[in-house]
Structure formats: structure tokens, C-alpha cells
């Protein structure tokens, strides 16, 4: 997604600057760094928070489901009612508005939360997760997702991504201008040289920066596990993670991996993929909880 965004923004800026002659940031002198920094700051600030506020709409569109109303909750099957009641209980204890609750049809044992603010959020749980888990495990999973909302995890991730992307754009444009003007000295056909070098550097720097972003994402997952263990009970959260682990082998396809950043479940992968994964390996999550003095 980031690569696509970077490419799209690069195309838009090229058109504005070279077709419509709109000078965005006066960056053609590589020593003039303040306009470039300001430009990068504004572009990625806008994108980060637009994407944050669109997150609920994106999730609703992807799953094509509606939230459960308080009236409907009384007539739900026992496990679905448990999800609603757990979300309600945790939101009341933490003085936040009740999030929307979704139960969606899926052949994966997963749950996710998304929001722009604590008082504008949703929690979704798949039918297969409910069918596969007992009452205590479901409570733990829901508490884990509520922890993300209460701890502002998505907002924090948005801020981090904004800062990272700002410096990716900033450094790539400074470096591209320096290479083009000072090293290559290609004054005649500098337009396409500059944008090609800038785009390549953006991709390389973003991949390197992703190690930082994904490391932080994994840290927030550990924290959400610990918060769930505190609120519900450590053994319930450990049991939920072990149940997810036992269900992994049943995963026949990865068609819904596009929503992986919202999910609990994660599959085993190579070490490089693990470093670029938003979620830690389940073995590490279980070990982390077992070693914590949480009662």
C-alpha cells in the first residue's frame, strides 16, 4: 500500500510541476532543505490522517456487514451475545463510547478493531473464531481488540507512519537532487532523471523504515495481550493464543491477508518476513505472557 501511495503521489507531483508548472516545494536546489521538509511534512500528515479517518469505512466496505444494535444483542446466540457484552463492559469501565460490534462470516479465526478515536471505533469477530473458541478464549480475544482502542494503538501507528514517511520523502528528494545535480550533472534531461532516482530511493528507504514500523506494531500486540490478561485473566489469553495456534494448520488459503494488519492470526514465515510482520509469532506471544507476573 505504501509503495502504491508513494508511486501515486510521485505521479501527481510530476504532473503538477512539469505539466501544469506548479512549483510545489522549490526543491531544485538540493541545499534548500526547509521547503522540502515542510512539503514532506504536510503531504504525509494529510495522507496519514485521511487514511486513519477512513479506516472504519474501509473495513465496512471490505466486509459488507452492519453493526449489531443494542436491541438485536438480546436475541443473539450465546457466543455472539458474549462478544457484545464484553465490549460493553470494557467500554463502560474505561469511560469510552460503546464501539460498534460486528460478527462477520469468515473461514478464518480472526478479530480486528479499527477507529479514528476512542469514541468512534468498531470491534469485529469472525464466525469461525466464535465456533472454534470457548467462552473464556472469546473474552480474551475481545479484550485484546479493546486494548488496541483504549491504548490509542492505531493513532500511535498513524503518527509513527507519518513521521517515517515524511523522512523517506525528504531524504529521497534531497539525495536525488544531489545525485542528479552534483554527481551526474545532467542539466538537459534532469526532469526524468530526478524523478526516477527519487522514486527508487523512496521505495528503498521505505522498505528499510518498515522494519521500524513493524517492530513497533509487534510491540503493541504484546502490550494488547498483556492488557487483556490483566482485564480478563492471563490463562484465558494464553488459552486463546494456543487455540489460534492449533487452528493455523486448518488455514487453506490466504485470500484475506490484505487485512493482516487488523488481525490476530499470523502464519509462520521466514525470518525476514517475521521482521516485516505486523504481528509477532504466536509462540513468542504465549511465552511473553507466561513470563509476565500478571494475576
N, C-alpha and C positions, 0 to 999 in steps of 0.2 A: 504493500500500500504506500509506504513512504517513497519507494522508488518511483511509483506511478505519479505520486504527488509532485515530487521533485521534477520529474520529466514534464508534467503539465505546466507547472509554474515557469520552468525554463522556456517552454514554447511560448507561453503568454507574454513573458518579459521580452523575448526576442521580437515578437510581433509588435509590441508597444514601442520598443526602442528603435527598431530598424525599418519597420513598415510605416508606423504612424509617427515616427520621430519624436516620441515622448521619452525624454531622458529621466529614467527612474531614480538613479542614485549617484550620478556624477562619478562613477567608479572607474572611468577610463584611465585615470591616473592612479596607479596602484599604491602610491604613497598617501592618498587622500582616504584614510580609513574610516573616519567618523560617519560620512554619509552611507558607506556600505554597511557598517554595523547597525546604524539606525534603520536602514532599509530591511536588513535581515531580521532585525528585532520585530518590526511591525508586520512583515509578511507572515512569519511563523507564529506570532502571537494571534493574529487573526485566524489562521488555519487551525491552530490547536484548540481554541475555544469554540470555534464554529463546529468542529468535529465532536467536541465534548457535549455541546448542547444538542447535537443531532443524534447522539448515541441511543437514546430511547426510541426515537423514530426509526433508526436503522434496525434495531432489534425487533421492533414490532413488525416492520415491513418484511424482515427476513423470515420470521416465524409465522406471520399472518394469524395471530391469535389476539384475543381480547382479555383484559384483566378480569379477575373474579371479583364480583361485588360482594359487599357485606351480607346482602340478602341471600345470594347464591351460596355463600360459605356454609350456611346451616344445613344445606341439602347435599353437600359433597360427600363422597366416600371418605372413610375414616382417615386414610393417609393424606389425602388432599386437604381435608379439614385441618389436620395436624400442621401442614405447611402454613396455612393461613393463620392459625392460632399462634404458631411460633413467631412468625413475622410480626404479628400484632403485639405479642407480649414483649418482644425485644425492642420494638419501636417505642412502646409506651414507657418502658423502663429507661430508655435513653432520650426521651423527650423529643422525638422526631415524628414527622408526619408519617402515617402508615404508608409504606411503599405499595405499589401495585403488585399483585401476586398473580403469576401465570402458571398454569400446568399445561405443558405442551407435548404433543405427540412426537416421540423420537425413539430410534433404536439405539441410542447411546445413553449411558447412565451419567447424566451431567446436570449441572445447575449453573446459573450465572446471575450476576447483578449488574445493572448499569444505571447511570444517573448523571445529572448535571449538578445537583445539590442534594443535601441530605433529605430535604423535604420534597424532592421531585425525583423519585427513584422507582426501580422495579426489581423484583426477585422472581426468577423463573426456574422451574424444576421440571425435568423430563419425566414422562410416564414410566420409562424403563427404570429410572433411578428409584421411583416410588415402588415399582413392582419388585425390585431387587433388594431393597433395604428394609430393615425392621424399623420400629418406631424411634429408638434411640439414635440410630445412624442417620435417619432423616432429620431429626432435630439438630444434629451436629452439622450436617451439610448446610441447612438453612442458616444456622448461626454463623457459619463461616462466611456465607454470602452477605449477611447483615453486617459482619465485621468490616467488610470492604466499604460498605456505605458509611458506617459510623466513623471509621478511621480516615475518611476522605481519600481513599486509595486512588480512585480514578482521577480526581482533581490533581493529586500529587503527581501521578504518572503523566498527566497532561502538561503540568508545569515543567517536569523534567524533560519531556519530549520537545517542548517549546524551546528550552534553553539549548538542548543538544542540537536541534535543527538550525537554530539561529547561528551557532558557531560553525556548523557544517557549511552553510551557505556563505557565511562571512569569510572563513578561511579559504574555501574553494575559489571564491571570486578574487580575493587578494592574490592567491597563488597563481591562478590562471592569468591574471593581468600581468603579474611579474614575469611569468614564463613567456607569455606572448610578446611583451614589450621589450624586456631586458635580455632574455636568453635567445628567443627565436628572431626578434626584431622584424616581425612580419607586418609592416605598416600597411601594405597594399591590400592584403586579404585577411586582415586581422579579425574581422567580424566573426567568421565561422570558426577560425582557429580558437578564438577566445571562448566562444560558447561550447565548442566541443571539449576543450580542456576543462572548462568549468563544470560541465555536466559529468564528465568522467571522475573528476575529483570529488564531486558531491556524492556520487554513488560509493566510491571507496571510503570516504570519510564517514558516510552514514553507516556503512557496514561495521566499521570499527567502533563507532559510537553506540551501535546496537548492543554490543557486549555490556556496556554500562547500563543501558536502559533495561535490558533483560535481567541483568543481575539484580537491579532494584526491584523489578517485578517479582522475581523469585523470593526476595526478602519479604515483600508484602504478603506473599502466600504463607510463608512461615508464621508471620505475625497474625494473619487471619485464623490460622489453625490454632494458635495459642489463645487467641481471644475466644474462639468457640469452645476450647477446652475449659477455659475459666468460667464461661457463662453456662454451658450445658453440663459438661463433665469430661475430663480428659479421656477416660476409657471409651466414651461414646465416639469422640472424634477419631481416636485411633482405630476403633472398630469400623467406622465409616471409610477411612482410608484403606484399610485392609480389604474391605468389601470391594471398593473400586479396583484395587489391585487384582483381586480374584476375577473380576469381570473383564479385565483387559483382553484376555485371550479370546473373548467372545466377539470382540470388535471385528466385523467382517470388512468394513470399508472405512475410509477416512473422508467421506464426502463433505462432512460438516467441519472439517478442520479450519475453514475460513473464519470460524468464530472461536478459535482456540484461545484467544486472549481473555475470553469471558468464562472459560470453562475450568472445572476442577480436574477433569480427567486429562492425563497426558501419557503418551506412549514412550516406551524405551527408544533411545536413539543413540547415535554416535556421540562422542564427547564434544565435538564441535557443535552439533545440533543441540546438545544439552546446554552449552554456553549461550546459545541463541534462543533458548526456550523461555517462554514467559512463566512456566510453572516448573517447580523442582520435581525430580523423580520421586515417586510415591514412597520408595524405601527411605529416602532422606527425610521426608516429611514425617513418616512414622517414627524414625529414630530421633528426630528433633523433639517430638512430643514425649517420647518415652524418657528422654534425658532431662526434661523440664520438671521442676518441682511445682506442679500445678495440682491443686486439690479442689 
